[in-house]
Amino acid sequence: MLATLESEARKKVGYLQVKTVAEGSNKDYDRTNDFYRGLGFKKLEIFPQLWNPQNPCQILIKKLE
């Protein structure tokens, strides 16, 4: 499914972006971050107050080759 998304997205954009809870804030979301890292996503930025202080927003991106 991700391969199809990347193939179609590549026609119009250079990156994919996902938002998740920042690493180290919640062990369940740490597994989510590991999943995205395994797919080639890299940390771009953390917004500590976007959602709330207990759930800082982390932006991950993947360059489409």
N, C-alpha and C positions, 0 to 999 in steps of 0.2 A: 504494500500500500504506500509506504514512504517513497519507494522508487518511482511510482506513478506520480505522486505529488511533486517530487523533485523534478521529474521530466517535464511536467506541465508548467511548473513555476519557473523553470529555467528559461522558458520562452519570453518571460516578461520581467523577471526580477533576478537579482544577483545573490540574494540571501534569503534564508528562512529564519524566522524568529519565533521563539516560544517564551512565555513567561511562566515562572514557577516560584516556589518559595526558596529563598536563598539557602545555600548549603550551610549545614550546621545549625539551622534554626528548628528543624523538625526531622526526626529520623525517617519518617515515612517519605517525606519529600527528598531526603538525601538519596533514597533509592530511585526516585524519579529523576533526579539530577544525574545519577550514575547511568540510567537508561539513555538519557539524551546525550551524555558525553560519549557513550558507546556508539552512538549514531553519528558522531563527528561534530556535535554542537560545542561551542566554546563560550565561556562567560564573557559578556560584554559589559554589563553594568548592574549595580544593585541600587534600588530605590527603597530606602528604609521606611519611608512613610507612605508609599503609594497605597497599600492596603491597610496596614496597621503595624505598630512596632513589633508585635509578636510574630508577624508574617511578612518579613521584608521581601519585596518583589525582586527577583533576579531575572535578568534578560539573557537568554542564550541565543546565539546565532550560528548558522551554518552557511558557509560560502558554497554556492552552487557552481560546480566546475563544468 
